[in-house]
Amino acid sequence: MFKNFGKVLSFSFKNMAGAKSYLTLTIIMTLVLFILPPAIMVIANVVKDDEGIQPCGADVIYVADELEFEPENFRALKTSAPDGYKDIKYVMCESIEDAFSKAKEGEASLVLHITKEDNLARADVIIPDGSIVERSEASCYFDYIREYGQDMVLLISGLNQPTIMALTPGCVYRTYTQSGYESGVSVEENKEANNTIVRDRVMEVLGMLLPYLTIMILYFMVISYGNSVAQLMIMEKESKLMDTMLISLHPEAMVFGKLLATIFSSLLQIFLWIGAVIGGFAAGIAIMKQFFPSEDNTMLIFLGFIKELGLFEPVNILLAVIFIAFAFTLYISLAAVGGSMASNREEAASMNSLFVMPLLVAFLVVLNGGGLNAGEVAKWIMYIPFTSALIMPAKLCLGAVQMGDAIISLVIMIATTLAIIIAAGRVYKMMSLYKGNKPKVTDVFKILFQKS
């Protein structure tokens, strides 16, 4: 049955992996996916906006107060001001008109008019004529007032700095559970409970995200390579070379060789791209630690949490990768069955539903069975190969499935995949020299289980 199987596999793999378009796409995408993560991390860190209050652009602020508070109180306000506001000079004026008259041409100045309105303190910021302060900059002073409004109100009340300090003593806040209060351990100090809460939240988010990511990867892999497999199966039949090749080559050996060559070349490409993304993140983390050691980076913090919580263990990741490889092989083998049944390229293209429909049905089953959320999933979904292919990789990465269940599911998937590959070989053998009317799918299944 497998006579010259190795030659078919080697020849087909060299033709696919050695094609110029294949090499160009693989190399370019690998480089892009490796460079992109560190570039995004560095650029995001360099150009990130300052979350603090932006400077208002003023060097001098002329204060027109109608509430008669002490000028030295502004010096107290400046001590707690953010950068860009500590060096502002405040000039007290008798009236708003006096403030406008004191403002100089070409000066970076603002006028602060403080009045009383309906028993409330009102502060207006005005750009005097001739000031070089831009409107967008002046509006930042309102952010400053909103942030430090309580200090402003205390100053307007006429209290001096010692009185303000006496009225606003420092406070210590702690949160307890009832049992924690009795034992004297606050929520902040209970690291075990905090880790449990964080782990539950991370599991909830990743439990919904990773299954969708797995489905997207499998869907694009199957759609991208499935039609190629179907077209590859009918090449010799369409070119009339099948009669000659049967002298030295068994039909089933040709199917197995071509199918495995396609699987190997496609998985090589996919895993190179996944490795490039992982390597890119590793390089980005190394760059961030080297050149921005003091910066708070969300990615570094998130990865630190993941490491502490014990998710994405190497053994589980390896098993998840094996699952993805056999899941891809499972659906691609259905495309081989379709290509084996076809006699020309048009018929092969019409057989796409053989591998697309099972993928869509499996997605709907998993969706309705609760497999796309962080909760428990029905056992039977994990054992059916077409559905387990969509959820088991994510469950393994999160450690949310027993290793025994994962191994049983993988064995069932491998057995199902081998059965479909053998069926594809038998169909190809049956149809290789078939002459006459196009057989129906039911006829193909009847002949498939015949002895000859």
C-alpha positions in Angstrom: 0.0 0.0 0.0 2.8 2.5 0.9 5.1 1.7 -2.0 7.2 4.8 -2.9 5.2 6.8 -0.2 8.4 8.5 0.9 9.3 9.7 -2.6 5.8 11.3 -3.0 6.1 13.0 0.4 9.6 14.3 -0.3 8.8 15.4 -3.8 5.6 17.2 -2.8 7.1 18.8 0.2 10.1 20.2 -1.8 7.7 21.6 -4.4 5.6 23.3 -1.8 8.2 24.6 0.6 10.7 25.4 -2.1 8.3 27.6 -4.1 9.3 31.2 -4.4 5.9 32.5 -3.3 6.0 30.2 -0.2 9.5 31.3 0.8 8.8 35.0 0.2 5.6 35.0 2.2 7.1 32.9 5.1 10.2 35.0 5.4 8.5 38.4 5.2 5.7 37.4 7.6 8.2 35.9 10.1 10.3 39.1 10.1 7.2 41.3 10.4 5.8 39.3 13.3 9.1 39.3 15.1 9.7 43.0 14.7 6.2 44.2 15.4 5.8 43.3 19.1 9.0 45.1 20.4 8.3 48.0 18.0 4.8 48.5 19.4 6.0 48.2 23.0 8.8 50.7 22.6 6.7 53.2 20.6 3.9 53.0 23.1 6.3 53.6 25.9 8.0 56.6 24.1 4.9 58.4 22.8 2.5 57.6 25.6 0.7 60.6 26.9 1.3 61.9 30.4 -1.7 61.0 32.5 -1.0 63.9 34.8 -2.2 67.5 34.5 -0.7 69.3 31.5 1.0 72.7 32.1 -1.2 75.8 31.4 1.6 77.7 29.7 1.5 80.6 32.1 4.5 82.1 34.0 2.4 84.8 35.8 -1.2 84.7 37.0 -2.8 88.0 38.1 -5.3 87.2 40.8 -8.4 89.5 41.1 -10.0 88.4 44.3 -13.3 89.7 45.7 -13.1 87.4 48.8 -10.0 89.0 50.3 -7.9 86.0 51.2 -4.2 86.2 52.1 -1.6 86.2 49.3 0.7 83.9 51.1 -1.8 81.2 50.9 -1.0 80.8 47.2 2.5 79.8 48.3 1.0 77.0 50.2 -1.0 75.9 47.2 2.1 75.8 45.1 3.8 73.4 47.4 1.3 70.7 46.5 1.0 71.7 42.8 2.1 69.3 40.1 5.0 70.0 37.7 4.3 73.0 35.5 2.4 74.8 38.3 5.1 75.1 41.1 7.0 78.0 39.4 4.0 80.1 38.5 4.1 83.6 40.0 0.9 84.9 41.5 0.4 88.7 41.5 -2.5 90.0 43.7 -4.6 92.7 42.1 -7.3 95.0 43.5 -9.8 94.4 40.8 -10.3 92.6 37.5 -9.5 95.9 35.7 -6.3 96.2 37.7 -5.3 92.7 36.7 -5.9 93.4 33.0 -3.9 96.6 33.2 -0.9 94.9 34.9 -0.8 92.1 32.3 2.1 92.9 29.9 2.2 92.5 26.1 4.0 89.3 25.0 3.9 87.9 28.5 2.8 84.3 29.3 0.1 85.4 31.6 -3.4 84.6 32.8 -5.9 86.4 35.0 -7.6 84.4 37.8 -10.9 86.1 38.9 -12.3 84.7 42.1 -15.8 85.7 43.1 -18.7 84.5 45.2 -21.9 83.3 43.4 -24.9 81.8 45.3 -22.8 81.0 48.3 -20.3 79.2 46.1 -16.7 80.1 45.2 -16.3 80.7 41.5 -13.0 80.9 39.7 -12.7 82.2 36.1 -9.5 81.9 34.1 -9.1 84.7 31.5 -6.5 85.1 28.8 -5.6 88.8 28.8 -5.0 90.7 25.5 -1.4 90.4 24.4 -0.8 87.1 26.3 1.1 84.4 24.4 -0.7 81.6 26.3 -2.7 79.4 23.8 -6.4 78.6 24.5 -5.7 74.9 24.6 -3.0 75.5 27.3 -5.1 77.9 29.3 -7.9 75.3 29.6 -5.5 73.0 31.4 -5.7 75.4 34.4 -9.3 74.2 34.9 -8.0 70.6 35.2 -5.6 71.9 37.8 -8.5 73.7 39.7 -10.7 70.6 39.5 -7.9 68.4 40.8 -6.9 70.7 43.6 -10.3 72.4 44.1 -10.4 71.4 47.8 -7.1 73.2 48.4 -8.4 76.2 46.5 -11.6 76.3 48.7 -9.6 76.1 51.9 -7.4 79.0 50.7 -10.3 81.1 49.7 -11.7 80.6 53.2 -8.8 82.6 54.5 -7.2 79.8 56.5 -3.4 79.8 56.9 -1.2 76.8 56.1 -0.9 75.6 59.8 -4.6 75.7 60.2 -5.2 73.8 57.0 -2.7 71.1 58.1 -4.6 70.8 61.4 -7.9 70.5 59.7 -6.7 67.9 57.2 -4.8 65.3 59.2 -3.4 62.2 57.5 -5.6 59.0 57.6 -4.9 55.3 57.4 -7.5 53.2 55.7 -7.7 49.4 55.8 -10.2 46.9 54.6 -11.0 43.7 56.4 -13.2 40.7 56.0 -15.0 39.6 59.2 -12.6 36.7 59.8 -9.7 38.8 58.8 -10.7 41.5 61.3 -10.8 39.0 64.1 -7.4 37.7 63.2 -5.9 41.1 62.5 -5.1 40.4 58.8 -6.4 43.0 56.3 -7.4 42.3 52.8 -4.3 44.0 51.5 -2.1 41.7 53.6 -3.9 38.5 52.7 -1.8 37.6 49.6 -3.3 34.2 49.2 -6.9 35.5 49.0 -5.7 38.3 46.7 -4.0 35.8 44.3 -7.2 33.8 44.2 -9.3 36.8 43.3 -6.8 37.8 40.6 -6.5 34.3 39.2 -10.3 34.0 39.0 -10.5 37.3 37.1 -7.6 36.4 34.7 -9.1 33.0 34.1 -12.5 34.6 33.3 -11.0 36.9 30.7 -8.6 34.4 29.2 -11.3 31.7 29.3 -13.3 33.7 26.9 -10.5 35.1 24.8 -8.4 32.0 24.1 -11.1 29.7 22.6 -12.1 32.5 20.2 -8.4 32.9 19.3 -8.0 29.1 18.7 -11.1 29.0 16.5 -9.8 32.0 14.4 -6.4 30.4 13.9 -7.9 27.0 12.9 -10.5 28.7 10.7 -8.0 30.7 8.7 -5.6 27.7 8.5 -8.3 25.4 7.2 -9.7 28.0 4.7 -6.2 28.9 3.5 -4.9 25.4 2.9 -8.0 23.3 2.6 -8.7 24.2 -1.0 -5.1 23.7 -1.9 -5.2 20.1 -0.7 -8.4 19.4 -2.6 -6.8 20.8 -5.8 -3.7 18.8 -5.2 -5.6 15.6 -5.1 -7.0 15.8 -8.6 -3.8 17.0 -10.4 -2.8 13.6 -11.8 -6.4 12.7 -12.6 -7.0 15.9 -14.6 -3.7 15.7 -16.4 -4.3 12.0 -17.4 -1.1 10.9 -15.7 -2.8 8.6 -13.3 -2.8 5.6 -15.7 1.0 5.8 -16.0 1.7 6.4 -12.3 -0.3 3.4 -11.1 2.4 1.2 -12.5 4.9 2.2 -9.8 2.7 3.9 -7.2 -0.2 2.9 -5.1 -3.1 5.4 -5.1 -3.3 5.5 -1.3 0.4 6.2 -1.1 -0.1 9.2 -3.3 -2.9 10.5 -1.1 -0.9 10.1 2.1 2.2 11.6 0.6 0.5 14.7 -0.8 -1.6 15.2 2.3 1.3 14.9 4.8 3.5 17.2 2.6 0.8 19.9 2.7 0.3 19.5 6.4 4.0 19.6 7.1 4.6 22.7 4.9 1.6 24.6 6.3 2.4 23.7 9.9 6.0 24.7 9.4 4.8 28.1 8.2 2.3 28.6 11.0 4.6 27.5 13.8 7.4 29.8 12.4 4.9 32.7 12.6 3.8 31.8 16.1 7.5 31.4 17.1 8.2 34.8 15.6 5.4 36.4 17.7 6.7 34.7 20.9 10.2 35.7 20.1 9.1 39.2 19.3 7.5 39.6 22.7 10.5 38.1 24.4 12.8 40.6 22.6 10.4 43.4 23.4 10.4 42.5 27.1 14.2 42.3 27.1 14.4 45.8 25.4 12.0 47.3 27.9 14.0 45.9 30.8 17.2 47.1 29.4 16.3 50.6 28.2 13.2 51.5 30.3 13.9 49.7 33.6 12.0 52.3 35.7 9.0 52.6 33.5 5.7 50.9 34.4 4.8 48.6 31.4 1.5 47.0 31.2 2.8 44.0 29.3 5.5 43.3 31.9 3.1 43.6 34.8 0.6 41.2 33.0 3.3 38.6 32.3 4.4 38.9 35.9 0.9 38.1 37.0 0.7 35.1 34.6 3.9 33.7 36.0 2.8 34.1 39.6 -0.5 32.4 38.9 1.1 29.4 37.3 -0.7 29.6 34.0 0.7 28.6 30.6 2.9 25.8 31.9 5.4 24.5 29.3 3.9 20.9 29.3 0.4 22.2 28.8 1.5 24.6 26.0 3.3 21.7 24.2 0.2 19.5 24.4 -2.0 22.5 23.2 0.3 22.8 20.2 0.0 19.1 19.4 -3.8 19.5 19.7 -3.8 22.4 17.2 -1.6 20.4 14.8 -3.9 17.4 14.8 -7.0 19.6 14.7 -5.7 21.1 11.6 -4.9 17.7 10.2 -8.4 16.5 11.0 -10.1 19.2 9.0 -7.6 19.1 6.2 -8.1 15.4 5.8 -11.8 16.1 5.0 -10.6 18.4 2.2 -8.5 15.4 0.9 -11.7 13.3 0.9 -13.4 16.0 -1.2 -10.4 16.2 -3.6 -10.3 12.4 -3.9 -14.0 12.4 -5.0 -13.6 15.1 -7.6 -12.4 14.6 -11.2 -11.5 18.2 -12.1 -10.7 21.5 -10.4 -14.3 22.8 -10.6 -15.6 19.8 -8.7 -12.8 20.1 -6.2 -13.7 23.7 -5.5 -17.3 22.7 -4.9 -16.2 20.2 -2.3 -15.2 23.0 0.2 -18.3 22.4 2.2 -16.9 19.0 3.3 -14.4 20.7 5.6 -16.0 24.2 6.1 -19.4 23.0 7.3 -18.1 20.6 10.0 -16.0 23.5 11.3 -19.0 25.8 11.5 -21.2 23.2 13.0 -18.6 22.4 15.7 -18.3 26.2 16.4 -22.1 26.4 17.0 -22.1 23.3 19.2 -19.3 24.7 21.3 -21.0 28.1 21.5 -24.2 26.6 22.7 -22.5 24.1 25.0 -20.7 26.9 27.0 -17.3 26.2 25.6 -16.6 29.8 24.8 -16.7 31.1 28.3 -14.8 30.7 31.5 -17.2 28.2 33.0 -17.3 24.4 32.9 -18.0 22.7 29.6 -19.9 19.5 29.0 -17.7 16.4 28.9 -19.0 15.1 25.6 -17.8 18.3 23.9 -14.3 17.5 25.0 -14.4 14.0 23.6 -15.9 14.7 20.1 -12.8 15.4 17.9 -14.4 18.2 15.9 -15.4 20.2 19.0 -12.5 19.3 21.2 -10.2 20.7 18.6 -11.7 24.2 19.2 -11.6 24.3 23.0 -8.9 21.9 24.3 -5.9 24.1 23.4 -7.3 27.0 25.4 -8.3 24.8 28.3 -4.8 23.2 28.4 -3.0 26.6 28.4 -5.1 27.7 31.3 -4.8 24.4 33.2 -8.6 24.2 33.3 -8.8 20.5 32.2 -7.5 17.3 33.8 -4.5 15.8 32.0 -6.2 12.4 31.7 -9.2 14.0 29.9 -6.8 15.8 27.6 -4.9 12.7 26.7 -8.1 10.7 26.0 -9.4 13.5 23.9 -6.2 13.6 21.9 -6.1 9.9 21.3 -9.7 10.0 20.0 -8.8 12.9 17.7 -5.7 11.1 16.3 -7.7 7.9 15.7 -10.4 9.8 13.9 -7.9 11.7 11.8 -6.2 8.5 10.8 -9.5 6.9 9.9 -10.4 9.9 7.6 -7.0 9.8 6.0 -7.4 6.1 5.2 -10.9 6.8 3.9 -9.5 9.5 1.6 -6.9 7.0 0.3 -9.6 4.5 -0.4 -11.8 7.0 -2.1 -8.9 8.2 -4.2 -8.1 4.6 -5.2 -11.7 3.9 -6.0 -12.1 7.1 -8.1 -8.6 7.1 -9.8 -9.7 5.0 -12.8 -13.4 5.6 -12.5 -15.3 6.1 -15.8 -18.9 7.0 -16.2 -21.4 9.2 -14.5 -20.3 11.1 -11.4 -21.2 9.0 -8.3 -23.3 10.4 -5.5 -21.9 10.9 -2.0 -24.1 8.0 -0.8 -22.6 5.8 -3.5 -19.1 6.7 -2.5 -19.8 5.7 1.1 -21.3 2.4 0.0 -18.3 1.5 -2.1 -15.9 2.8 0.6 -16.8 -0.1 2.9 -16.7 -2.8 0.2 -13.8 -5.2 0.2 -12.9 -4.5 -3.4 
